[in-house]
Amino acid sequence: MLELLTGTGLALAAGLNAWIPLVVLGALDRFTGLIELPPAWAWLANEWVLLILVVLLVFEFVADKVPGLDSANDVVQTFVRPTAGGIAFGSGVGATTVAVTDPETFFASQQWVPIAIGIVLALGVHLAKAAARPIVNASTAGVGAPVASAAEDAGSFTLAFAAILAPVLVLLAIVVMAALLVWLVRRRRLRRERAAQPPAPPG
């Protein structure tokens, strides 16, 4: 069960920022004893792979904080974040961590299943994030873009580390994300209702 929460947390983190959970996984495996990636995913800890991931992370860190460019980046990330989510989930459920010392092999017979689950989870978070950003930009004249992006980056880091060190906390993150999704849906509905109302007659 814990490895499932680990994979879920990493995939959700990838939906917010594709590169953060992959950098966290690779760096912790290479430089600490907090996680041991399964052999199939050990390439994440390669120094050249880590360097490339860090460069991509820096690029997204900057692009996601510029109004207008953030939405264009979200379009590109529609393919990238789900892919990263599949990788993060697949590597997470098979990893040995300080919280999961004996990963189960209930996905072993169907290697594509955890990757598919990670793709779906990351895609869901990404779509919610991409839908929320235009609302934030419009309501704050673009000022809220870097603030929202920084909060998403912080959330991705927190989720990634929680998934590895304390997977149970992922349950709390799921509740928070569900509440934010409800708020987003209600906000979009309210904006549509206001846009549909006829303008008030001149006084």
C-alpha positions in Angstrom: 0.0 0.0 0.0 2.8 2.5 0.9 4.5 2.0 -2.5 1.2 2.8 -4.2 1.0 6.0 -2.2 4.6 6.7 -3.1 3.9 6.3 -6.8 0.8 8.3 -6.6 2.5 11.2 -4.9 5.3 11.3 -7.4 2.9 11.2 -10.3 0.8 14.0 -8.9 4.0 16.0 -8.4 4.8 15.5 -12.0 1.5 16.9 -13.0 2.5 20.2 -11.4 6.1 20.2 -12.6 7.4 17.4 -14.9 11.0 17.5 -13.8 10.9 18.0 -10.0 10.0 14.4 -9.0 12.4 12.9 -11.5 15.3 15.1 -10.2 14.3 14.3 -6.6 14.3 10.5 -7.4 17.6 10.5 -9.3 19.4 12.8 -6.9 18.3 11.0 -3.7 19.3 7.7 -5.2 22.7 8.9 -6.4 23.7 11.1 -3.4 21.8 9.7 -0.4 20.6 6.4 1.0 17.0 7.5 1.3 15.9 5.7 -1.9 17.1 2.8 -4.0 15.6 2.8 -7.5 14.8 -0.5 -9.1 17.3 -1.6 -11.8 14.9 -0.7 -14.7 14.8 2.9 -13.5 18.4 3.3 -12.3 19.2 5.5 -15.3 17.5 8.4 -13.5 20.5 8.5 -11.2 23.0 8.9 -14.0 24.9 12.2 -13.7 24.3 13.1 -17.3 20.5 12.4 -17.1 20.4 14.4 -13.9 22.2 17.3 -15.6 19.7 17.3 -18.5 16.7 17.1 -16.0 18.1 20.1 -14.0 18.5 22.2 -17.2 14.9 21.3 -18.2 13.7 22.1 -14.7 15.3 25.6 -14.8 13.7 26.3 -18.2 10.3 25.3 -17.0 10.8 27.2 -13.7 11.3 30.4 -15.7 8.8 29.9 -18.5 6.0 29.0 -16.1 6.2 32.3 -14.3 5.8 34.6 -17.4 2.1 35.5 -18.2 1.3 34.2 -21.7 4.4 32.1 -22.0 3.1 30.0 -19.1 0.0 29.0 -21.1 2.1 28.2 -24.2 4.3 26.1 -21.9 1.3 24.3 -20.6 0.3 23.2 -24.1 3.8 21.7 -24.6 3.7 20.1 -21.2 0.4 18.3 -22.0 2.6 15.6 -23.4 5.6 16.0 -21.1 4.0 16.0 -17.7 2.0 12.8 -18.2 5.1 11.0 -19.5 7.0 12.2 -16.5 4.2 11.0 -14.3 4.3 7.5 -15.8 8.0 7.3 -15.2 7.7 8.7 -11.6 4.9 6.3 -10.7 6.6 3.3 -12.3 9.9 4.0 -10.6 8.3 4.9 -7.3 6.2 1.8 -6.8 9.3 -0.4 -7.3 11.7 1.6 -5.2 13.1 0.9 -1.8 12.8 3.9 0.4 13.1 4.8 4.1 9.3 4.2 4.3 9.0 1.2 1.9 11.7 -1.4 2.6 10.1 -4.3 0.8 8.2 -3.1 -2.4 5.5 -5.5 -3.4 5.4 -6.9 -6.9 1.7 -6.7 -7.6 2.4 -4.7 -10.8 5.3 -6.9 -11.9 3.3 -9.1 -14.3 2.0 -6.0 -16.1 4.8 -3.6 -16.5 2.8 -1.1 -18.4 0.1 -0.8 -15.7 1.9 1.5 -13.3 3.2 3.7 -16.1 -0.4 4.1 -17.4 -1.7 4.9 -13.9 1.0 7.6 -13.5 0.2 9.1 -16.9 -3.5 9.4 -16.0 -2.8 10.9 -12.6 -0.3 13.4 -13.9 -2.5 14.3 -16.8 -5.4 15.1 -14.5 -3.4 17.4 -12.3 -1.8 19.1 -15.4 -5.3 19.7 -17.0 -6.5 21.3 -13.8 -3.4 23.4 -13.5 -3.6 24.5 -17.2 -7.3 25.5 -16.7 -6.6 27.5 -13.6 -3.7 29.6 -14.9 -5.7 31.7 -17.4 -8.2 32.5 -14.6 -5.3 33.5 -12.3 -3.8 35.7 -15.0 -7.1 37.3 -16.0 -8.1 38.1 -12.4 -4.7 39.5 -11.4 -3.6 41.1 -14.7 -0.8 38.6 -14.9 0.6 39.5 -11.5 -0.5 36.2 -10.0 1.3 34.0 -12.5 4.7 33.9 -10.8 3.0 33.5 -7.4 0.8 30.6 -8.6 3.8 29.0 -10.3 6.0 29.2 -7.2 3.2 27.7 -5.2 2.9 24.8 -7.7 6.7 24.3 -7.7 6.6 24.2 -3.9 3.7 21.8 -4.0 5.6 19.5 -6.4 8.7 19.5 -4.2 6.6 18.8 -1.1 4.7 16.0 -2.8 7.8 14.4 -4.1 9.6 14.3 -0.8 6.4 13.3 1.1 5.9 10.4 -1.3 9.4 9.1 -0.5 9.7 9.9 3.2 6.1 9.8 4.5 3.8 8.3 1.8 0.7 8.5 4.1 0.9 12.3 3.8 0.0 11.8 0.1 -3.6 11.2 1.2 -3.7 14.7 2.7 -2.4 16.1 -0.6 -5.1 14.3 -2.5 -7.8 15.9 -0.3 -6.3 19.3 -0.8 -6.1 18.9 -4.5 -9.7 17.7 -4.6 -10.8 20.8 -2.7 -8.8 23.0 -5.1 -10.5 21.3 -8.1 -13.9 21.9 -6.6 -13.0 25.6 -6.1 -11.7 25.8 -9.7 -14.9 24.3 -11.2 -17.1 26.7 -9.1 -14.9 29.7 -10.1 -15.2 28.8 -13.8 -18.9 28.4 -13.5 -19.3 31.7 -11.8 -17.3 33.5 -14.5 -19.4 31.9 -17.2 -22.6 33.0 -15.5 -21.4 36.6 -15.1 -20.3 36.6 -18.8 -23.8 35.4 -19.8 -25.6 38.1 -18.0 -26.8 41.1 -20.1 -25.1 44.4 -19.4 -27.0 46.7 -17.1 -28.9 49.5 -19.0 -27.3 52.9 -18.7 -28.6 54.9 -15.9 
